[in-house]
Amino acid sequence: MDTMQLEKIRDGRGFFAALDQSGGSTPKALEEYGISRDRYSTEDEMFDLVHEMRTRVFTSPAFDGNRILASILFLQTMERNIGGVPTARYLWTEKNVVPFLKVDLGLAAEQDDVQLMKPISTLDDQLELARRHGIFGTKMRSVIKDANAAGIAAIVDQQFEYANRIRAAGFVPIMEPEVSISSPHKAQAETMLRDTVAKHLEALPGDAIVMLKITIPTQPGLYGELAADPRMLRIVALSGGYDRDEACALLAKDPTLIASFSRALLEGLTASQTDAEFNATLESSIEQIYQASVHKQPAGT
């Protein structure tokens, strides 16, 4: 594990840029960027276009390690280059941004009001590739639809099971048990999730290092005790379907969390913008998310 990267994640002021859309979410990401589905006819063409978009983000002067601590990559992004340099190495050496890799293979069918991850049959191969590319950690996502104790227990069991394998391979795992913002009992589901994660965290050895990526909770500060555990390197928050203004407003009220935004980070960027327009829009987005991550509103405001 790279100690400089570890210190940056643990102590740095900033947020995560999640640019890890995979096959299922890429068409929507491209559409929001202004590239309609009739612009490509094969999956290879689609991934070429999304890599062009990500390259434009990564190479923008607005994108650097002064405000962005880390970026989460899709496997294909990791295996491609930025200006002739492998993406993960480019991020760290050129931008001082720590690279993470999304390793899950998508969601299973809903059961007990949750969607577990499909079995990550390629995990060992992905981790070997990640090691070669200088990846620091991983991320894996599952979804909680409602406050179902059995479903939430299954989600957390699965996340920690894979996290332990990932830790053993020398990486820092980000567990992402997303609570849907449309859950009819969102606050209750979040409390159940926190308590279940706490039990698993207590069972880890004292030198274990893990991370958590969660939906911005209904109750600000809900994950404060988890964040204070020395085994929890950092807790980051997804935008979860909120637009950037709302996500940032909610994030600024939570003293524990920093952002790990994807769609909200890219909001307003389009393929048709000039470089000056693109960079100005990205600069505004990054600054807004940075401020919400590091400058918190006093309680009750």
Buried (B, 14 or more C-beta within 10 A) or exposed (E): EEEEBBEBBEEBEBBBBBBBBBBEBBBEBBEBBEBEEEEBEEEEEBBEBBBEBBBBBBBBEBBBBBBBBBBBBBBBBBEBEBEEEBBBBBBBEBBBBBBBBBBBBEBBEEEBBBBBBEEBEEBEEBBEBBEEBBBBBBBBBBBBBBBBEEBBBBBBEBBBEBBBBBBEBEBBBBBBBBBBBEBEBBBBBBBBBBEBBBEBBEEBEEEBBBBBBBBBBBEBBBBBEBBEBEBBBBBBBBBBBBEBEBBBEBBBBBBBBBBBBBBBBBBBBBBEBEEEEBBBBBBEBBEBBBBBBBEBBEEEE
